Amino acid sequence: MHDDSKGFFALDRELNRDDYITLVYRFECTGDPWTAAAHLCQEQSTAQWKRVGVDEDLRGIYGSKVTALEVLAKLEAPSLPGMLHHIDGQLHAALVHIAYPIINFGNRIPNLLTAILGEGVFFCPSIYAIKLMDIEFPDSYLEQFPGPKFGIKGLRAWTGIKDRPLFMGVIKPNIGLDPQAFSDLAYQSWLGGLDIAKDDEMLCDTTWSPFAERTRVLGRARADAEQRTGKRCCYLANITDEVDRLLMMHDIAVRNGADMLMLNAMCVGLSAVRMVRNHTQVPVVAHFDMIAPFSRVPGFGVSSIVVTKLQRLVGFDAIIGIGLGSRMKSTPEEVLSNTRACTDPMGPIEPALPVPAGSQWAGSLKPLHDMIGNADFAIVPGRAVFNHPAGPKAGAIALQQGWDAIKAGVSMEAYALSHEELRQSIGDILG
Amino acid sequence: MHDDSKGFFALDRELNRDDYITLVYRFECTGDPWTAAAHLCQEQSTAQWKRVGVDEDLRGIYGSKVTALEVLAKLEAPSLPGMLHHIDGQLHAALVHIAYPIINFGNRIPNLLTAILGEGVFFCPSIYAIKLMDIEFPDSYLEQFPGPKFGIKGLRAWTGIKDRPLFMGVIKPNIGLDPQAFSDLAYQSWLGGLDIAKDDEMLCDTTWSPFAERTRVLGRARADAEQRTGKRCCYLANITDEVDRLLMMHDIAVRNGADMLMLNAMCVGLSAVRMVRNHTQVPVVAHFDMIAPFSRVPGFGVSSIVVTKLQRLVGFDAIIGIGLGSRMKSTPEEVLSNTRACTDPMGPIEPALPVPAGSQWAGSLKPLHDMIGNADFAIVPGRAVFNHPAGPKAGAIALQQGWDAIKAGVSMEAYALSHEELRQSIGDILG
C-alpha cells in the first residue's frame, strides 16, 4: 500500500460517530484493494490535502476514512463487461465501510448526494465498478431532517383504515381522458371501497387535463363519494412539475380538494421533495421513476435501499417502489429490504408506509402480507381495478374480498366461489 | 405479434413531427422484439387505452409509437449478468426508435424525465436490459426551453479569451481551507494567467468556509488580480445547495463578486437548473456528479449524450463532463459525442462550451484540440495547477505554455526545454 494511503484509514473506535455518516460500497478493482479504497476516499473527499510549501494534513478532519474492508473474491473477469478499460494487476471484489465527515457537506441533500454519488466515487483510479450498497446516519444528523410529516400512524388516521393494508389504485386509462371522464372512474372505484384513487405518474398538468380543473372535479367527486360511502375517499394528485411550481401545485391541489400528493422523487430531485415536505398540509407519496437506471444493475450505481432511506429522510409519508413479481426485476430480498428501510427504527425519523408496486391485484395481498409480516403497507393496482371486466367499482370490491379471504384463512379461489367480483378478477388476471 | 401491439407502431411519414420527440433505446429482450417494443410503448404511455364498456382507443393521440426497429443480434446470454430473471424465448438485442407524443407531458423537465426514464421504461415485460441512447426534439419544442444564456460566444466575451481553450482550475486543497487561505491560492493562479479559478464540486456552504464569506474574499481577490494582470479573472462559485436556497445563493455570490456559478446538475435536479437559468446574471456551469451511476454501464440506464443534451436544454453555458484518459472510464468516441452534443446545431438553443474533464494538465490540451478540431472547449485541471511543485502561479503559467507549444507546432517536451514551469509540470505528471 502506498504510504499516502494510510491517511485514509481509521479505526472505528477512534472516530466520534456523530461526526460521520457510514457508506458501504461494493467495488471491483485492479490491483491492491486497500490502495483502491484509499483512492476512493481521496477522490470523494480531500483530493489534495496540503498546499505546496505548507506542512499540513487536512485528512484528519476532512478526509473520508476506510473503517473496514472485506475482500469478497479474487475475480477472473469483471462481473460487468465493458467497464474495465485498463487492467493493472489481479482483479478483486471488495466490500468497504467508509466513515464520511459530515462537516464536508452539512445537512443539505444535493451536497450529500455529491459526496456519496459524485465524480470522485465513480471515477476512482483502479476501481472500474462500484455500487453504494447502504448508508447509515447518526441520530444527531437525522435530527436535522424533517422525515415524514404523517408517516404510517398519520396515514392511518388520515384514511381511517386501521388494520389492513391501504388500497391505492392508479386511475386508468392513465393518459388521455378529460377531467370529468377521469373523475367518473375514480368515483366508481371509491364506491367499491378503494381508499386512494391516484393519478398515474405520467399524468401531470396538461392541455387536455389541466391540473386545476382535474383537482377541482376530483375534489368534488371525492366529497360526493364520501357522503355516499360514509368512509374517507382519498384523491392522490400527482404534482410532479418544475420545482419552482411545486408549492403552487400543492396549494391548487389542496384548495381544490385533493387530499394526498404524489411526487416522482428523482425527477424533481430529493431537495425539491424536502421543500414540499416543509410546506405540505397533506400526506406526500413518492413514485419511483428514474430510480431504476442507477439501481437495477448488480455491481454498479446505488442500491434501491439507499434511495428509499433518502426518500424517507426528506419526508415522504409513503414510498411506492419495486414490488414482487417478474415484471419488477427484483428479488424478494430486495423488496423486503426496501420495506424495512421504510419502517425500521431511524432515530427521530418517522416510519413511512411501504408500497411495493408492479402489476398488482387482489392476489398481491397475501405474498406481501406474508413477507412483511404485518398490514403496514399499501398495494397500488391499476388495470386490476380500472380494467376489471365489470368496471372500477367491482375492481375495488375485489381487493377487499381478497383481503377478506386472507382474514378468513381461506384461499382466494375458495373465497371467490361466493364472491363474484373476486372471481372475475381471478379469471381476468390468471386467464 | 399480439394484435394489441399494432396500435403502438406508426410510419414516420404519418406523424406530424412537431408533435413528437424521438427516443432511441437499445434493449435486450426475451421473445419477439417487436412485441417487446410495443410493450415498451404501452408501459411508458397509455398503459390502458380504453375504458371498460367504452369503444375508444386513446393510442392514436397519446400512445408512444415504434417508428423503426432494428434487431442487432440474437444473443446466447444477457450482456449484463444478474438482470434476467425469467427467460421466455430467444434473447435478442434491438435498437428502437420511438416517437413520443409531447402532448402527454408538455415542456416541463420532471415530466419529460418521467416519460423517457420512468417506471414504464425500466419495468417492461420481457425487456430485461434497456438504455436510452439518444433523444431528438423538434424545433417547436426546443423553442419552449431557455438554453444557455451566454453560450460559447457569451463566455468568450465574458472572459475576454478569443482564440484558445479556456483555462479553468479547481482550487486545491478542495476541502478544509478557510476562505482566506483558499482565496490566496486562487489569487496566485490568476497571476499565472488562469482564466477561471473554481470551487471543487464538493465544496459548498460549510461552517469552515461559509459561502457568503468565501465569495466576498474571492470577489475582492479577483478584483485585485484583474488590476494586477490587466485581464479578466473569473471565480466560479459552486452554489449547489437545497433548491429553495439556490436563487439566494446566486444573489449572494453575484453581489460578492463571483462572476460564474456552478451547479452539480443531477444533485439539484435539472428543473432547478432551469430555475437558476431564468434568474441568473452570470454564466452557469454544470458539474457531472451523479451522472455516472446511470450512464456508465453499457446496455443499461441512459447515455451521457442524452444527459448532456438535457443540460444544454435547461440552460448551462458550459458543461463539465467525462474527458479523455483512463480514469474517466470512457471511450474517445463518447467524449467526442458529448462535446458535439454541446455544440451541434439544436434549433434555437445556443451552443454550450464543452469541458471534458478528469485529471488534466497542460498535456491534456493537444489530444482534446486534435479530437474536437477547434479551440471551443475548456480544460479543468486541479492538482496540475494547485499542486505544481512551484505553486499555483507556476501551474497556471504551465497551461499557457502548453498551449503556446501547440501554436508553435512544437512538442511539449521541446518547448519545455526553455520553459521552466512546463518542464516542472511534465516532470511532476509524467514522473
Interface residues (C-beta under 8 A of the other chain):
Chain A: Q44 S45 T46 A47 Q48 W49 K50 R51 V52 G53 L58 I61 Y62 S79 L80 P81 G82 M83 H85 H86 I103 N104 F105 G106 R108 I109 P110 N111 L113 T114 A115 L117 G118 E119 G120 V121 F122 F123 C124 P125 Y128 K172 P173 N174 I175 G176 L177 A181 L185 D200 E201 M202 C204 D205 T206 T207 W208 T240 D241 E242 V243 D244 R245 N264 M266 C267 V268 G269 S271 A272 R274 M275 H287 F288 D289 M290 A292 P293 F294 R296 V297 P298 G299 F300 G301 V302 I322 S326 R327 M328 K329 A357 G358 G382 R383 F386 N387 H388 P389 A390 G391 P392
Chain B: Q44 S45 T46 A47 Q48 W49 K50 R51 V52 G53 L58 I61 Y62 S79 L80 P81 G82 M83 H85 H86 I103 N104 F105 G106 R108 I109 P110 N111 L113 T114 A115 L117 G118 E119 G120 V121 F122 F123 C124 P125 Y128 K172 P173 N174 I175 G176 L177 A181 L185 D200 E201 M202 C204 D205 T206 T207 W208 T240 D241 E242 V243 D244 R245 N264 M266 C267 V268 G269 S271 A272 R274 M275 H287 F288 D289 M290 A292 P293 F294 R296 V297 P298 G299 F300 G301 V302 I322 S326 R327 M328 K329 A357 G358 G382 R383 F386 N387 H388 P389 A390 G391 P392
